[in-house]
């Protein structure tokens, strides 16, 4: 099981946190949405369910989020912030090779978490097929950020084609998050680790 900080980094959170004393209604809504959207799917969870479990009124819901899609965007944005913070910590103070391994490990470790149901962004994209939808803009921004981080790390490591290397790593990430729902997540995690090392073979000294 992942540590609580790791779970928060991937937007899972603890359902028991939702009614923590002192949380503001907006925060309760966001935590409730994060839990339910990830566990059950976005379109499967309606506003009535959200306000009931967050213990707020519909008026309060719409005061903070003019539409359910606005809450979905906020959920994905909060998830992105957690992932970016975790990736930043993984990179800090490491050599380029160790940094890229640590970043991919942070992403891969999510597949071992209790309640894992794939990538929040891939899941949301499947529920919002219209590429012009505002929710897709949040998804696209996160994927662009991930690509750019991996491209920059690949360049730091001296890869001859950093953009290609980054695209390979994004594909590995996407495949791992899908495969871990179907196969042995531990094997998937180890396969991801080995694949990253194969993209960046150690140089002879």
Kinemage of the C-alpha trace (Angstrom):
@kinemage 1
@onewidth
@group {chain A} dominant
@subgroup {mainchain}
@vectorlist {calphas} color= white
{ca unk a 1} P 0.000 0.000 0.000
{ca unk a 2} L 1.276 3.481 -0.829
{ca unk a 3} L 1.858 6.066 1.858
{ca unk a 4} L -0.875 8.679 2.333
{ca unk a 5} L 1.311 11.374 0.774
{ca unk a 6} L 1.743 9.224 -2.331
{ca unk a 7} L -1.988 8.598 -2.551
{ca unk a 8} L -2.664 12.304 -2.307
{ca unk a 9} L -0.102 12.938 -5.013
{ca unk a 10} L -2.091 10.801 -7.398
{ca unk a 11} L -5.417 12.292 -6.447
{ca unk a 12} L -6.752 9.294 -4.553
{ca unk a 13} L -7.021 10.743 -1.079
{ca unk a 14} L -8.755 9.108 1.852
{ca unk a 15} L -12.525 8.959 1.759
{ca unk a 16} L -12.559 9.416 5.512
{ca unk a 17} L -10.994 12.833 5.081
{ca unk a 18} L -14.060 14.257 3.367
{ca unk a 19} L -15.885 15.210 6.548
{ca unk a 20} L -12.818 16.253 8.500
{ca unk a 21} L -13.681 19.012 10.943
{ca unk a 22} L -12.809 22.432 9.572
{ca unk a 23} L -12.962 21.618 5.874
{ca unk a 24} L -14.781 24.274 3.901
{ca unk a 25} L -17.720 23.235 1.679
{ca unk a 26} L -15.683 23.755 -1.493
{ca unk a 27} L -12.932 21.502 -0.172
{ca unk a 28} L -15.448 18.859 0.883
{ca unk a 29} L -16.955 18.898 -2.592
{ca unk a 30} L -13.574 18.575 -4.235
{ca unk a 31} L -12.478 15.710 -1.997
{ca unk a 32} L -15.771 13.926 -2.446
{ca unk a 33} L -15.580 14.359 -6.204
{ca unk a 34} L -11.983 13.132 -6.325
{ca unk a 35} L -12.905 9.977 -4.464
{ca unk a 36} L -16.102 9.181 -6.330
{ca unk a 37} L -15.012 10.203 -9.824
{ca unk a 38} L -11.910 8.032 -9.574
{ca unk a 39} L -13.611 5.021 -8.001
{ca unk a 40} L -16.847 4.997 -9.973
{ca unk a 41} L -16.396 7.189 -13.039
{ca unk a 42} L -17.312 10.796 -13.702
{ca unk a 43} L -20.586 10.377 -15.550
{ca unk a 44} L -21.745 7.702 -13.105
{ca unk a 45} L -21.755 10.203 -10.222
{ca unk a 46} L -24.426 12.888 -10.278
{ca unk a 47} L -24.715 16.192 -8.487
{ca unk a 48} L -27.257 14.794 -6.012
{ca unk a 49} L -24.779 12.143 -4.911
{ca unk a 50} L -21.976 14.676 -4.609
{ca unk a 51} L -23.917 17.138 -2.464
{ca unk a 52} L -25.269 14.358 -0.253
{ca unk a 53} L -21.876 12.819 0.479
{ca unk a 54} L -20.146 16.181 0.843
{ca unk a 55} L -22.971 17.358 3.105
{ca unk a 56} L -23.600 20.594 1.249
{ca unk a 57} L -26.657 22.044 -0.464
{ca unk a 58} L -27.131 22.252 -4.227
{ca unk a 59} L -26.996 26.040 -3.894
{ca unk a 60} L -23.573 25.734 -2.258
{ca unk a 61} L -22.430 23.390 -5.021
{ca unk a 62} L -23.368 25.808 -7.780
{ca unk a 63} L -21.942 28.778 -5.895
{ca unk a 64} L -18.506 27.167 -6.025
{ca unk a 65} L -18.840 25.226 -9.285
{ca unk a 66} L -21.241 26.672 -11.888
{ca unk a 67} L -21.507 23.240 -13.499
{ca unk a 68} L -20.467 19.675 -12.819
{ca unk a 69} L -17.885 20.007 -15.588
{ca unk a 70} L -16.270 22.832 -13.622
{ca unk a 71} L -15.915 20.454 -10.688
{ca unk a 72} L -14.432 17.816 -12.999
{ca unk a 73} L -11.858 20.345 -14.201
{ca unk a 74} L -11.048 21.277 -10.603
{ca unk a 75} L -10.640 17.588 -9.679
{ca unk a 76} L -8.216 17.008 -12.549
{ca unk a 77} L -6.341 20.225 -11.812
{ca unk a 78} L -5.890 19.215 -8.170
{ca unk a 79} L -4.704 15.785 -9.287
{ca unk a 80} L -2.199 17.407 -11.632
{ca unk a 81} L -0.839 19.617 -8.853
{ca unk a 82} L -0.236 16.583 -6.654
{ca unk a 83} L 1.555 14.694 -9.413
{ca unk a 84} L 3.706 17.690 -10.322
{ca unk a 85} L 4.724 18.176 -6.703
{ca unk a 86} L 5.660 14.486 -6.385
{ca unk a 87} L 7.658 14.584 -9.609
{ca unk a 88} L 9.446 17.731 -8.470
{ca unk a 89} L 10.473 16.036 -5.242
{ca unk a 90} L 11.644 12.962 -7.146
{ca unk a 91} L 13.925 15.048 -9.387
{ca unk a 92} L 15.465 17.131 -6.628
{ca unk a 93} L 19.168 16.576 -6.008
{ca unk a 94} L 19.509 13.629 -8.401
{ca unk a 95} L 21.698 13.086 -11.436
{ca unk a 96} L 19.849 13.055 -14.782
{ca unk a 97} L 19.817 9.249 -14.928
{ca unk a 98} L 18.627 8.850 -11.365
{ca unk a 99} L 16.104 11.656 -11.807
{ca unk a 100} L 14.414 10.057 -14.797
{ca unk a 101} L 14.297 6.694 -13.038
{ca unk a 102} L 12.866 8.325 -9.917
{ca unk a 103} L 10.214 10.227 -11.888
{ca unk a 104} L 9.060 7.112 -13.709
{ca unk a 105} L 9.092 5.237 -10.401
{ca unk a 106} L 6.766 7.827 -8.857
{ca unk a 107} L 4.384 7.350 -11.760
{ca unk a 108} L 4.729 3.566 -11.743
{ca unk a 109} L 4.247 3.242 -7.996
{ca unk a 110} L 0.712 4.564 -8.388
{ca unk a 111} L -0.246 1.254 -10.028
{ca unk a 112} L 0.370 -0.522 -6.707
{ca unk a 113} L -1.906 1.696 -4.633
{ca unk a 114} L -5.038 0.341 -2.988
{ca unk a 115} L -8.070 1.279 -5.053
{ca unk a 116} L -6.031 1.807 -8.226
{ca unk a 117} L -8.281 2.341 -11.236
{ca unk a 118} L -5.911 3.569 -13.890
{ca unk a 119} L -4.861 7.082 -14.842
{ca unk a 120} L -7.287 9.834 -13.864
{ca unk a 121} L -6.542 11.689 -17.088
{ca unk a 122} L -6.926 8.717 -19.407
{ca unk a 123} L -10.143 7.776 -17.622
{ca unk a 124} L -11.504 11.290 -17.988
{ca unk a 125} L -10.531 11.448 -21.664
{ca unk a 126} L -12.554 8.287 -22.287
{ca unk a 127} L -15.593 9.990 -20.758
{ca unk a 128} L -15.060 13.251 -22.653
{ca unk a 129} L -14.350 12.197 -26.256
{ca unk a 130} L -14.909 15.712 -27.648
{ca unk a 131} L -11.407 17.146 -27.934
{ca unk a 132} L -12.835 20.679 -27.875
{ca unk a 133} L -14.463 20.202 -24.459
{ca unk a 134} L -12.982 22.356 -21.648
{ca unk a 135} L -12.236 19.243 -19.560
{ca unk a 136} L -10.004 17.999 -22.361
{ca unk a 137} L -7.988 21.219 -22.092
{ca unk a 138} L -7.011 20.242 -18.520
{ca unk a 139} L -6.096 16.749 -19.689
{ca unk a 140} L -4.070 18.085 -22.612
{ca unk a 141} L -2.211 20.506 -20.348
{ca unk a 142} L -1.167 17.723 -17.989
{ca unk a 143} L -0.022 15.462 -20.807
{ca unk a 144} L 1.922 18.306 -22.394
{ca unk a 145} L 3.572 18.988 -19.030
{ca unk a 146} L 4.512 15.309 -18.609
{ca unk a 147} L 5.971 15.160 -22.105
{ca unk a 148} L 8.011 18.320 -21.530
{ca unk a 149} L 9.397 17.075 -18.210
{ca unk a 150} L 10.435 13.766 -19.759
{ca unk a 151} L 11.869 15.503 -22.847
{ca unk a 152} L 13.973 17.821 -20.689
{ca unk a 153} L 15.218 14.955 -18.544
{ca unk a 154} L 16.066 12.960 -21.675
{ca unk a 155} L 18.053 15.922 -23.009
{ca unk a 156} L 19.864 16.299 -19.682
{ca unk a 157} L 20.818 12.642 -19.929
{ca unk a 158} L 22.247 13.183 -23.403
{ca unk a 159} L 19.734 11.164 -25.415
{ca unk a 160} L 20.266 11.859 -29.150
{ca unk a 161} L 16.520 12.391 -29.725
{ca unk a 162} L 14.936 13.677 -26.509
{ca unk a 163} L 11.515 14.213 -28.062
{ca unk a 164} L 11.351 10.628 -29.280
{ca unk a 165} L 12.541 9.361 -25.900
{ca unk a 166} L 9.845 11.406 -24.155
{ca unk a 167} L 7.157 10.030 -26.458
{ca unk a 168} L 8.329 6.493 -25.675
{ca unk a 169} L 8.195 7.189 -21.939
{ca unk a 170} L 4.680 8.644 -22.186
{ca unk a 171} L 3.596 5.513 -24.066
{ca unk a 172} L 5.193 3.360 -21.372
{ca unk a 173} L 3.350 5.346 -18.706
{ca unk a 174} L 0.011 4.995 -20.498
{ca unk a 175} L 0.508 1.296 -21.124
{ca unk a 176} L 1.509 0.614 -17.543
{ca unk a 177} L -1.549 2.379 -16.171
{ca unk a 178} L -3.831 0.364 -18.438
{ca unk a 179} L -2.055 -2.966 -17.975
{ca unk a 180} L -1.998 -2.722 -14.191
{ca unk a 181} L -5.796 -2.951 -14.178
{ca unk a 182} L -5.670 -6.171 -16.203
{ca unk a 183} L -2.501 -7.962 -15.126
{ca unk a 184} L -0.297 -8.367 -12.071
{ca unk a 185} L 0.474 -4.782 -11.046
{ca unk a 186} L 3.786 -5.787 -9.463
{ca unk a 187} L 4.951 -7.346 -12.731
{ca unk a 188} L 3.759 -4.287 -14.646
{ca unk a 189} L 5.683 -2.011 -12.290
{ca unk a 190} L 8.892 -4.029 -12.713
{ca unk a 191} L 8.435 -4.184 -16.486
{ca unk a 192} L 8.108 -0.399 -16.566
{ca unk a 193} L 11.322 -0.016 -14.567
{ca unk a 194} L 13.232 -2.312 -16.901
{ca unk a 195} L 11.821 -0.625 -19.999
{ca unk a 196} L 12.983 2.783 -18.778
{ca unk a 197} L 16.499 1.409 -18.314
{ca unk a 198} L 16.380 0.014 -21.851
{ca unk a 199} L 15.469 3.427 -23.267
{ca unk a 200} L 18.526 4.860 -21.486
{ca unk a 201} L 21.168 2.109 -21.435
{ca unk a 202} L 24.140 2.696 -19.184
{ca unk a 203} L 27.154 4.038 -21.031
{ca unk a 204} L 30.412 2.083 -20.982
{ca unk a 205} L 33.139 3.831 -19.025
